[in-house]
C-alpha cells in the first residue's frame, strides 16, 4: 500500500520553523490545539518534534519565566526529550503501524530529506479498521 494515500501534505500541517520563537510555537500549538508539532529547517528538512512536555520542562527548569523570554528563545535552543522517527515515501504500512504505537503522527520526507507531510495515527487506525491491513 502506498502511504501517499494517507499523507496529510505539508500545506495542511501545522509545523514550526526551528528559528521560530518559543512564543510563536506556543501560540500555534494553542490555536490548533495540538500537543506536538513537527519542526522544519529553513531548507525544508525535518528537524524533529516539539511537544508540550518539552516546553513545560523547559519552563519548569527556569528560575523565573516571563513571556518576554518566550519571545527571545528559539525552538532550536529548546532541549527536546525525543523526536518522532520520520519515514520515506517508500515505507510500508507495517512500519507505519509499528511507529504509530508510540507516535501520534509520523513525519514523511522525500528522498532528499525534505519534509512533505505526516501520516496520522487516526489514518492508520482507520485503514486497519476497514480491513485493509489483512492479507487476503
N, C-alpha and C positions, 0 to 999 in steps of 0.2 A: 504494500500500500504506500502510495506517495504521500509524504507528510505535508506537501504543499496544499493538499485538500483541507488540512486542519490548521493551516498557518493564518494567524492574525497578523496582517502586514504591518510593517514599521509605522506607516502613516496612521494606523488606527491604535497604536500602542502609546501609552503614556510612559515616556522614558525621560531620563535626565542626562545632561552632558556632565562629564567629570569636572568641568570647570564651573559648573553652576554652584551657587552658594547653598549652604545648609537651609537657609530660609526659603529659597526658591524650591528646593526639594520638598521641604515640609508642606509648603503651600500646594504644590502639585499633588502630593500624596493625599492631602486633606480634601482637595477639590474632587479628585477621582475616587476617594475613599479606598485607596489601595494600601496594603501593608508592606508591599515591596515593589520596586520599580527597577528596570534594567538601567545600567549606567553605560553610556556610549561616549567614545572619544571624539575629538574634533574631526578625526578622519573617518568616523562612522564605524569604528571597530567596537565590538562588545568588550567591555571592561569588567563588568561584574554586576552585582545587585545590591541596592541599598534597601535595607529593611528598617522598619520602625524600631526594632530592637537595637540596631546599630546606632540609631540616633539617640535612643533612650540611654544606652550605656555610655555614650559619649557625654551627654548632658550630666548624667549621674557622677561621672568622674571629674567633672569640673568643680572647682570650689564655689564658683558663682556663675550662673548663666543669665545672660541678658540677651534680648532679641537682637541687639546691635551686633553681638558676637556672631550670631547666625547669619548676618549679612556679610561677614568677613571670611568665614571659614568655607573653603571649597569642598566639594564632595570627595575629591581625590585625597584630601588631607584627613578624611574621616576613617578611622580604623573600622574594618568590617569583619564580622565573625567568620563568615564563609560565603562563597559565591555559588550561584546556580551553575551547574555544568551546562555548557552550550552544546548544540549538535549541529551537524551539517545537514543540508537539504537531502542528502542521500541516506540518512539514518533510518533504520527500520522501526516499525511500530513497537516491536518488543522492547527496544531500548528506551523509547519514549515512555512506555508503561513503567519500566524499571525506574526511570528518573522521576516520574510523577509521584512516586511513593513519598519522596522527601521534598519535592519542589512543586509549588502551586502553578508554576509555568516553566516552560523550557525555552530558553533563548535559541534562536536558529540563526546561523551565519552561512554566508555563501562560501565558495571555495577560496576566497581571498580574506576570509575572516570578518567581512562586513556584516553588521547586524541587519537582518532582513525582516525580523518579526519574532513572534512567540507562538508556541502551541500551549494552550491552557490545559490544566488538569480536567476541567469540565468537558472540553472537546474530546479528550482521550476516554473519559468515562462514558460519554455519550456513544462514542464509536464502539466501545466494548459492550455496552448495554444493548445496542442494536444488533449484537451477534456478529459483527464484522470481524472480530478477533478470532472467531472459531475456525479451525481447519476443517474444510469440507471436502 
